[in-house]
Amino acid sequence: MATAEIAIPERLPFLESISWFDRNYRDLTPLDMLRRYEAGWRYQGVMADPSPDEWRFIRELIQRYGSYLDVPA
């Protein structure tokens, strides 16, 4: 059974802010994006906040791959 693709939102303000050193952050795989979120999670609310679409995307990544991140429903 094929796994459905995860739709990546057009705007990812939090991921963009924690990827200041990587202008090609949009080329990351969804799993690598989740890893980047995990590495930079402590900067949430400091550098930027996720947009509503980005929150949905993060929840979908966690559901697909699993994570210790605590994301409100």
GIJO-V899331 format. One record per backbone hydrogen bond with DSSP energy under -0.5 kcal/mol. NH is the residue of the N-H (numbers start at 0). CO is the residue of the C=O. If there is no record, write none. Layout:
BEGIN
NH&CO + NH&CO
END
This chain:
BEGIN
6&4 + 8&6 + 11&9 + 15&11 + 16&12 + 17&13 + 18&14 + 18&15 + 19&16 + 21&18 + 24&21 + 26&23 + 27&24 + 32&28 + 33&29 + 34&30 + 35&31 + 36&32 + 37&33 + 38&34 + 39&35 + 40&36 + 40&37 + 42&39 + 43&40 + 44&47 + 45&42 + 46&42 + 47&42 + 54&50 + 55&51 + 56&52 + 57&53 + 58&54 + 59&55 + 60&56 + 61&57 + 62&58 + 63&59 + 64&60 + 65&60 + 65&61 + 70&68
END
